[in-house]
Every structure is written in structure tokens, then in C-alpha cells.
Amino acid sequence: MNTKPLGSSGLNASVIGLGAWVLGGGTVWGPNPDDSESIRTIQEALDLGVNLIDTAPAYGWGRSETVVGQALKGRRDKAIVATKCGLWWEDNRGSFFAHFDGRPMNRSLRPDTLQLEIEHSLRRLGTDRIDLYQTHWPAAPPEATPIADTMATLVKLRDQGKVRALGVCNVSPAELLENLRCGGIVSDQFRYSMLHRAPEKDILPPLRRERPRHPHLHVSRTRPAHRQGGHGPRLQPRRVPHKRRLEPLVPPVNRRRILDQLAAWKDLTDKYACTLAQLVLAWTAAQPGVTHVLAGARNPTQLRENVRAASLVLEPADLARMRRDVEALGEPAHPS
């Protein structure tokens, strides 16, 4: 497995990381995951050189973090554990974010909730430090905590040794720059794939511009389009969980065109002896500014398929052809 530096953190993370959202379960993912199978998946990831494990408290109301912690017993030093903060459900502090499985979740990046969150995550993960601690979503009105206050708290946690490096997720360009100014973040995680290329216009350009001024910044970590079992790009309707079939990313009006385009790449999957999912992951990892790709897996079989993508080196002409093809499709229209 190829690795790349995680900014200035001193950590070298696998180019393909394991996204652990699905391991938390929930109706959005269809069948309830088997925790023992999830643990085997994480342990096989380590065996195959996948050391970047990305989770969050919000994934299954703490279940994903707990499963990751169980899987890493006796092997903690083999993993780079990335988790998040800022989605809070223990009381009414913060501003309403969404309902998950019938329960309300709030956004809160207040210093008081952050101090509680870090302790909860350390306990669930069974560790004394988190390698990469990320704000999951920016604060929002009516209780929008200033970024400076949030980052000051997180920097203290880093200075205390509870966190090794700091990152952000889902921020706007302006929020990214403010976080850089306040805290020395090393990563920015956001949704980006061949079917969701909007970050090429608003997020990736400022990241590239700021990197000379902030050489510690890890340019991007992407989360490709959802598939069964996680974040990888498997788009055949029969494989998409029932709750994900209405995902705006692939509305019915576009699905046929997208599937026809994927079918037209059979010569490429033959050439590289790979699956479509592997081809798309390899394309994503090869895009300018992308350093790591988070791909979910429900079981070891899906994990092994994702890992194979890390060893694919697509020729420049094939990368260019795929880009032309996806640009011809346009950005998928979201249903009203």
C-alpha cells in the first residue's frame, strides 16, 4: 500500500483509507452491520497496509468508534485513527443539524462540549490519543461558536497530547482560511468524486494557493460517491441499499446515462484488469490536489477490492479520457 504524508503531522497515511461510517449502522445503510465482521474488516485493513481509519462519534451514536477501538486492541500503533467532533446529541447545546434514526443531532463546536467529546471518543476508541481530530461540520446559527474559540480549545487538546494533529471537514473556502489562521490544521476532508466535482471550483483552488504559505496543510482527503458498505463508487442500482437509492447524487434522471458511461469503460477495466469501482477510485486518487481517498467497506471482500485500487497507475491519456467523459455528463441534477 502506497502512503503519503499527512501534512506536517509526521504521519504517513495509506493512500486508500478505510471510512468507518457504515460500521456504525443505521437505517440509511440498509442491513445492520455485524460488529464481528466489521472488526475483521478493520484488522484485515491493517494486514493489507491500510493504516488510515476514519470514524466519528456521529456514526451510529458512538458505535463506529467503539467497533474501531475493539478492532485495534493490541494493534493501536499500527493505525492512524482519525475521528471528529462537533455533532452533539447529549443535550440541547448547539444548533439543530438533522434527525438520524429518529433522534435529533446538533452542531456544537463550543469549548464545553468539545472537552466532553474528546473524553468520550478516547474512551470508546480505547486509546490515550487521537492521531487526527477533525471538526465534523462548521458551527451554525443560532449558536455559531467563533472559529478562533473552537481552534483554541483544540490546540489545547493537542498540547495536552490527547490529539496529534488537527483537521477540518465540510468547510467553505472562507472557513478553511480562518481555521488555518487560528490553528495550524493539517487536513481538509470533503466530498469529491467524478460525479461531484464542485470542489474543483471552490475548495481545491484555495487549498493549492494556500499550501505555499501553509506547507503543513494536507491538501485534501476525499470521500467518493456512496456505495453499499461505504464511500466507494459502486453505482449499479441493484447494489445500492434501499435507503440510498434516493441519494440526490444519482437521481433517476441521470442514472441511465451514468451507467451507460461506466459500461463504455470496459476496455479500461480489461486493460488494467480491475473492476469499475477500482478504476474510479484510482482516477479519484490521481486528481490534482487529492492525496488520500476514504473508501468504506462493510466486509473484507469489499475492503480487498478497494485496496487493489491503490496499486493502479492509470496512464495520462486514460485519465484525460475519463475526465472528458465525466465532464460531458455534467454535474448530476439534484431532484427538487
C-alpha positions in Angstrom: 0.0 0.0 0.0 1.4 3.4 -1.0 1.5 6.1 1.7 1.7 9.8 1.7 2.5 12.3 4.4 -0.4 13.7 6.4 0.6 17.3 6.2 3.2 18.2 8.8 1.9 15.7 11.3 4.8 13.3 10.9 2.3 10.6 10.0 2.4 8.6 6.7 -1.1 7.5 5.8 -2.2 4.9 3.3 -3.5 6.5 0.0 -6.7 4.4 0.4 -8.1 4.8 3.8 -11.0 2.9 5.5 -14.1 5.0 6.0 -16.0 3.6 9.0 -19.3 5.4 8.7 -21.2 2.2 7.6 -19.8 0.3 10.6 -21.9 2.4 12.8 -25.1 1.1 11.2 -28.4 3.0 10.9 -31.3 2.8 8.5 -29.5 4.9 5.9 -27.2 1.9 5.3 -29.8 -0.9 5.0 -28.9 -4.2 6.7 -27.5 -3.8 10.1 -23.7 -4.4 10.2 -22.3 -7.4 12.0 -19.8 -6.0 14.6 -17.6 -9.1 14.4 -17.4 -8.8 10.6 -16.6 -5.1 11.0 -13.8 -5.9 13.4 -12.4 -8.5 10.9 -12.6 -5.9 8.1 -10.6 -3.3 10.1 -8.0 -5.9 11.1 -7.6 -7.1 7.6 -7.2 -3.5 6.5 -4.2 -3.3 8.8 -2.8 -6.6 7.4 -3.1 -5.1 3.9 -1.3 -1.9 4.8 -4.4 0.3 5.1 -3.5 2.3 8.3 -5.8 5.3 7.9 -9.1 4.6 9.7 -11.6 7.4 9.6 -14.6 7.4 12.0 -16.8 9.8 14.0 -18.9 9.8 17.1 -22.0 10.6 14.9 -21.6 7.3 13.0 -24.1 5.1 14.8 -24.2 7.2 18.0 -20.7 6.1 19.0 -21.0 2.6 17.7 -18.4 3.1 14.9 -15.8 4.4 17.3 -16.4 1.5 19.7 -16.0 -1.0 16.9 -12.8 0.6 15.7 -11.5 0.6 19.3 -12.2 -3.1 19.7 -10.6 -4.0 16.4 -7.4 -2.1 17.3 -6.8 -3.8 20.7 -3.2 -4.9 20.7 -2.6 -3.2 17.3 -3.2 0.5 18.1 0.3 1.6 17.0 -0.4 0.2 13.5 -3.2 2.6 12.8 -3.7 6.3 12.2 -7.0 6.9 13.9 -9.0 9.9 12.5 -12.2 10.9 14.3 -14.3 14.0 14.6 -16.1 16.4 16.9 -18.9 18.9 16.6 -22.0 16.8 16.3 -23.6 16.6 19.7 -26.7 14.7 20.9 -26.4 14.5 24.7 -28.5 17.7 25.4 -29.8 20.7 23.7 -26.5 22.6 23.4 -25.7 23.7 19.9 -28.0 24.2 16.9 -30.2 21.6 15.3 -28.5 19.7 12.5 -30.6 16.7 11.5 -32.6 13.7 12.6 -30.8 10.4 12.4 -32.8 7.2 13.0 -35.4 9.3 14.8 -33.0 11.1 17.1 -32.0 14.8 16.9 -28.4 15.7 16.3 -27.0 19.2 17.0 -24.0 21.1 15.7 -21.8 22.3 18.6 -18.2 23.4 18.5 -18.4 25.1 21.9 -15.4 24.6 24.2 -17.5 22.9 26.8 -18.9 20.2 24.5 -15.6 19.7 22.8 -14.0 18.9 26.2 -16.6 16.3 26.8 -16.5 14.9 23.2 -12.7 14.2 23.3 -13.0 12.2 26.5 -16.0 10.2 25.1 -14.1 9.4 21.9 -10.9 8.4 23.8 -12.9 6.0 25.9 -14.8 4.5 23.0 -11.7 4.1 21.0 -9.8 2.6 23.9 -6.8 4.9 23.4 -4.9 7.7 25.0 -4.6 9.9 21.9 -6.3 10.5 18.6 -4.0 10.9 15.6 -6.2 13.3 13.6 -9.0 15.2 15.3 -11.4 16.9 12.8 -14.3 19.3 13.2 -17.1 17.4 11.5 -19.2 20.4 10.4 -18.8 24.1 10.9 -20.7 25.8 13.6 -24.1 27.2 12.6 -26.5 29.8 13.9 -28.1 30.5 16.3 -25.1 29.2 18.4 -22.3 29.7 15.9 -19.1 29.4 18.0 -16.3 31.6 16.6 -13.7 29.5 14.8 -11.0 31.1 17.0 -12.7 29.8 20.2 -13.0 26.3 18.7 -9.5 26.1 17.5 -8.1 27.5 20.8 -9.7 24.6 22.6 -8.5 22.0 20.0 -5.0 23.4 20.2 -5.0 22.9 23.9 -6.0 19.3 23.5 -3.1 18.9 21.0 -0.7 20.5 23.5 -2.0 18.1 26.2 -1.1 15.1 24.0 -4.7 13.9 23.5 -4.5 14.8 19.8 -1.6 14.6 17.5 -2.9 16.7 14.6 -6.0 18.8 13.7 -8.2 18.9 10.6 -11.5 20.1 9.3 -14.4 18.7 7.3 -17.1 20.2 5.1 -15.9 23.8 5.4 -16.3 26.7 3.0 -13.2 28.3 1.5 -13.5 31.2 3.9 -13.9 28.9 6.9 -10.9 26.9 5.7 -8.7 30.1 5.7 -9.9 31.1 9.1 -9.1 27.7 10.5 -5.7 27.9 9.0 -5.1 31.3 10.6 -6.2 30.1 14.0 -4.9 26.6 14.4 -2.4 25.0 12.1 -4.7 22.4 10.7 -3.1 19.7 8.5 -6.1 18.3 6.6 -9.3 19.2 4.8 -11.8 16.4 4.2 -14.7 16.9 1.8 -17.0 15.2 -0.6 -15.4 14.9 -4.1 -15.7 12.4 -6.8 -16.1 12.2 -10.6 -19.8 12.8 -10.1 -19.4 15.6 -7.6 -16.7 17.9 -8.9 -17.9 21.2 -7.5 -14.8 21.3 -5.1 -12.6 21.8 -8.2 -14.1 25.2 -8.4 -14.3 26.4 -4.8 -12.3 24.2 -2.5 -9.3 22.8 -4.3 -8.1 26.2 -5.8 -7.7 27.9 -2.4 -6.1 24.8 -1.0 -3.5 24.9 -3.7 -3.0 28.7 -3.3 -2.5 28.4 0.4 -0.2 25.4 0.5 3.0 27.5 -0.2 2.0 29.8 2.8 0.9 26.8 4.9 3.2 23.9 3.9 1.9 21.8 6.8 -1.6 21.7 5.1 -2.5 18.3 3.7 -4.2 19.4 0.5 -7.3 17.2 0.5 -8.9 14.0 1.6 -11.8 13.0 -0.5 -14.9 11.0 0.1 -16.1 9.5 -3.2 -19.7 8.8 -4.0 -21.5 6.5 -1.6 -21.8 2.8 -2.4 -23.1 -0.2 -0.5 -20.8 -0.6 2.5 -19.2 2.8 2.5 -17.8 5.6 0.4 -16.7 3.9 -2.8 -18.1 4.5 -6.2 -20.2 1.4 -7.0 -23.2 2.8 -8.9 -25.2 -0.2 -10.2 -28.8 0.3 -8.8 -29.1 -3.3 -7.7 -26.1 -2.8 -5.3 -27.2 0.4 -3.7 -29.0 0.0 -0.3 -32.7 0.7 -0.4 -32.3 3.9 1.7 -29.6 5.2 -0.6 -31.5 4.8 -3.9 -32.9 8.2 -3.5 -29.5 9.7 -2.9 -29.5 13.1 -4.8 -26.1 12.2 -6.1 -27.6 9.7 -8.6 -31.2 10.7 -9.3 -33.2 8.5 -11.7 -33.0 11.1 -14.5 -29.2 10.7 -14.6 -28.7 7.1 -13.6 -29.1 5.5 -17.0 -26.6 8.0 -18.6 -24.1 7.3 -15.8 -24.4 3.6 -16.1 -24.0 3.7 -19.9 -20.8 5.7 -19.4 -19.4 3.2 -16.9 -20.2 0.4 -19.3 -18.2 2.3 -22.0 -15.1 1.9 -19.9 -15.0 -1.9 -20.3 -11.9 -1.6 -22.4 -10.2 0.2 -19.5 -11.2 -2.3 -16.9 -9.9 -5.0 -19.3 -6.7 -3.1 -19.8 -6.0 -2.7 -16.1 -7.6 -6.0 -15.1 -9.7 -4.2 -12.5 -13.3 -3.6 -11.6 -15.2 -0.3 -12.3 -15.0 0.6 -8.6 -11.2 0.2 -8.6 -10.9 2.2 -11.8 -12.9 5.1 -10.4 -11.0 5.0 -7.1 -7.7 5.1 -9.0 -9.0 8.0 -11.1 -10.0 9.9 -8.0 -6.7 9.4 -6.2 -4.9 10.6 -9.3 -6.6 14.0 -9.5 -4.5 17.1 -8.8 -4.7 18.1 -5.1 -6.0 14.7 -3.9 -3.7 13.0 -1.5 -5.9 10.3 0.2 -9.2 8.7 -0.6 -11.6 7.4 2.1 -13.4 4.3 0.9 -15.9 2.5 3.1 -16.2 -1.3 3.3 -18.8 -3.4 5.1 -16.7 -6.6 4.9 -13.2 -7.9 4.0 -14.3 -8.7 0.4 -15.2 -5.0 -0.3 -12.0 -3.9 1.5 -9.8 -6.0 -0.7 -11.5 -4.6 -3.8 -10.8 -1.0 -2.6 -7.1 -1.9 -1.7 -6.4 -3.1 -5.2 -7.2 0.4 -6.5 -4.1 1.8 -4.7 -1.8 -0.1 -6.9 -3.4 1.0 -10.2 -1.4 3.6 -12.1 -3.6 4.9 -14.9 -1.9 6.3 -18.0 -2.3 10.1 -18.5 -4.2 9.5 -21.7 -6.7 7.3 -19.9 -7.1 9.8 -17.1 -7.8 12.5 -19.6 -10.3 10.4 -21.5 -12.2 9.6 -18.3 -12.3 13.3 -17.3 -13.7 14.2 -20.7 -16.3 11.6 -20.4 -17.5 12.6 -17.0 -17.4 16.3 -17.9 -19.6 15.5 -20.8 -22.1 14.1 -18.4 -22.2 17.3 -16.4 -22.9 17.6 -12.7 -25.8 15.4 -11.8 -29.0 17.4 -11.4 -30.5 17.2 -7.9 -34.2 16.4 -7.8 -36.4 19.1 -6.4 
